[in-house]
Amino acid sequence: MGEVGGDKAALRGRLRGLKPGPGVDAAVCAQLQALPDAGAETILAYLALADEVNVDGWIGWALGRGVRVCVPRVDWEAESMEGVLLGSLDGLTTGRYGLREPVAQAAVVPIEEMEAVLVPGLGFDLRGGRLGRGGGFYDGYLSRLPGEAARIGVAWSERVVDRVPVQAWDQKVDMLVTERGVERFDRSRD
């Protein structure tokens, strides 16, 4: 276990320094808008940290089309997250580690209602493997997600690597969206 964890830590360190030039986030958002899955009625998106693809442009686009956009709210003590309804990008609060979140009274949306999840990551591979931050919040959420819901990894192309070290509890994505296009995977295969 230590060896894989060490591999993950080294890879996280290397990938954190890779950031694209201007306009790349908008190109990723354009790829997301073209997805058939973007027509889902209820989607869990995310509010990006500085080293993640900023999908605020996609969120605004989706809200304008009547999509129920939800974002994570983290319960640090329970080490879990839930999706809460996002009415707009205005009035967000900043929580632990600089995470933007809707106000506390935002309505929780049951995981069973999610039709798609936009999944950020520090790195991805072309087998659907994802390297997160190490907290397991997305892995825990995705493990409870209905099987038919689309798991959409979102990253800059610089963050795509040959192989992400994975462990039994790591959850894969069905597709990966970068500024260069969309890759689809069979998450049941290694």
C-alpha positions in Angstrom: 0.0 0.0 0.0 2.8 2.4 0.8 4.4 2.0 -2.6 1.1 2.8 -4.5 0.5 5.8 -2.1 4.0 7.0 -2.7 3.5 6.7 -6.4 0.3 8.8 -6.0 2.0 11.4 -3.9 4.9 11.8 -6.4 2.5 12.0 -9.3 0.3 14.6 -7.5 3.4 16.7 -6.9 4.4 16.6 -10.5 0.9 17.3 -11.9 0.1 20.2 -9.6 2.7 22.3 -11.4 1.2 21.8 -14.8 -1.2 24.6 -15.8 -2.3 25.5 -19.3 -2.2 28.9 -21.0 -5.1 31.3 -21.3 -8.3 30.2 -23.0 -8.0 26.5 -22.2 -10.7 26.4 -19.6 -13.1 27.9 -22.1 -12.2 25.3 -24.7 -12.9 22.5 -22.1 -16.3 24.1 -21.4 -17.1 24.1 -25.1 -16.3 20.4 -25.2 -18.6 19.8 -22.3 -21.4 21.8 -23.9 -21.2 19.5 -27.0 -21.7 16.3 -24.9 -25.0 14.6 -25.2 -24.8 14.1 -21.4 -24.9 17.9 -21.0 -28.6 17.5 -21.7 -29.2 15.7 -18.5 -31.7 17.3 -16.2 -29.7 17.0 -12.9 -25.9 17.2 -12.9 -23.3 17.4 -10.1 -20.7 19.9 -11.3 -17.9 21.4 -9.1 -16.6 24.8 -8.2 -13.0 24.7 -9.2 -9.9 25.3 -7.1 -7.0 27.1 -8.7 -5.4 23.9 -10.0 -8.5 22.5 -11.6 -10.4 23.3 -14.8 -12.7 26.2 -14.1 -16.1 25.1 -15.3 -18.0 28.2 -14.2 -18.6 29.0 -17.9 -20.3 25.6 -18.4 -22.3 26.0 -15.2 -23.7 29.4 -16.4 -24.5 27.8 -19.8 -26.3 24.8 -18.1 -28.2 27.0 -15.6 -29.4 29.1 -18.6 -30.8 26.0 -20.2 -32.7 24.9 -17.1 -30.4 22.1 -16.0 -30.5 21.4 -12.2 -26.9 22.1 -11.4 -25.6 20.8 -8.1 -22.2 21.2 -6.5 -20.5 19.3 -3.7 -20.8 20.3 -0.1 -18.2 18.6 2.0 -18.8 17.3 5.5 -15.2 17.3 6.8 -16.0 15.4 10.0 -17.9 12.6 8.3 -15.4 12.6 5.4 -18.2 12.7 2.9 -19.8 15.0 0.4 -23.3 15.6 -0.9 -24.8 17.4 -3.9 -26.6 20.7 -3.2 -28.6 22.7 -5.6 -26.8 25.7 -7.1 -29.1 28.6 -8.1 -26.4 30.8 -9.5 -22.7 31.5 -9.2 -23.5 34.6 -7.1 -23.5 34.6 -3.3 -21.1 31.6 -2.8 -19.1 31.3 0.4 -15.5 30.2 0.7 -15.0 27.2 3.1 -12.0 25.1 4.2 -9.1 24.9 1.8 -10.6 27.7 -0.3 -13.5 25.6 -1.6 -16.4 27.7 -2.9 -19.8 26.5 -1.8 -23.4 27.6 -1.9 -24.8 29.0 1.3 -25.6 26.6 4.1 -29.3 26.5 3.4 -28.9 25.2 -0.2 -31.1 22.2 -0.8 -29.6 18.7 -0.8 -30.3 16.8 -3.9 -30.5 13.0 -3.4 -27.7 11.1 -5.2 -30.3 8.9 -6.9 -31.4 12.0 -8.9 -28.0 12.7 -10.4 -27.8 11.8 -14.1 -24.2 12.9 -14.5 -21.2 14.0 -12.4 -18.4 16.3 -13.6 -15.4 14.9 -11.8 -12.3 17.1 -11.3 -8.9 15.5 -10.8 -5.2 16.2 -10.6 -4.6 13.6 -13.2 -6.4 11.0 -15.4 -5.3 8.2 -17.7 -6.9 6.8 -20.8 -8.3 3.8 -18.9 -10.7 6.0 -16.9 -8.3 6.1 -13.9 -8.4 9.3 -11.8 -5.9 10.8 -9.4 -7.7 13.0 -6.8 -6.4 14.9 -3.9 -6.2 11.9 -1.6 -9.3 12.6 0.6 -11.5 10.0 -1.0 -14.6 12.4 -1.2 -15.3 11.8 -4.9 -14.5 8.0 -4.7 -17.0 7.7 -1.8 -19.7 9.7 -3.7 -19.1 7.9 -7.0 -19.3 4.5 -5.3 -22.9 5.3 -4.3 -23.9 6.9 -7.6 -26.5 5.0 -9.7 -24.7 2.9 -12.3 -26.4 4.6 -15.3 -25.3 8.1 -14.3 -22.4 9.4 -16.4 -19.1 10.0 -14.7 -17.3 12.7 -16.7 -13.7 13.4 -15.8 -12.6 17.0 -16.6 -9.0 18.0 -17.0 -6.4 19.9 -19.0 -4.6 17.7 -21.6 -1.3 18.2 -19.7 -2.9 16.3 -16.8 -3.4 13.1 -18.8 -0.7 10.5 -18.0 0.1 7.0 -19.1 -1.2 5.3 -16.0 -2.7 6.5 -12.7 -1.9 4.2 -9.8 -5.3 2.9 -8.7 -6.4 0.9 -5.6 -9.5 -1.2 -5.1 -11.7 1.7 -3.8 -10.7 4.2 -6.5 -13.6 5.0 -8.8 -13.1 5.3 -12.6 -14.8 7.7 -15.0 -16.7 6.8 -18.1 -15.2 9.6 -20.2 -12.6 12.3 -20.0 -13.1 15.8 -21.4 -10.1 18.0 -22.2 -9.6 21.0 -24.5 -8.6 18.5 -27.2 -11.8 16.4 -27.1 -13.6 13.5 -25.4 -12.3 10.0 -24.6 -14.8 7.3 -23.6 -14.0 4.3 -21.5 -15.5 1.1 -20.2 -15.1 1.5 -16.5 -15.6 -2.2 -15.8 -12.2 -2.9 -17.6 -8.8 -2.2 -16.3 
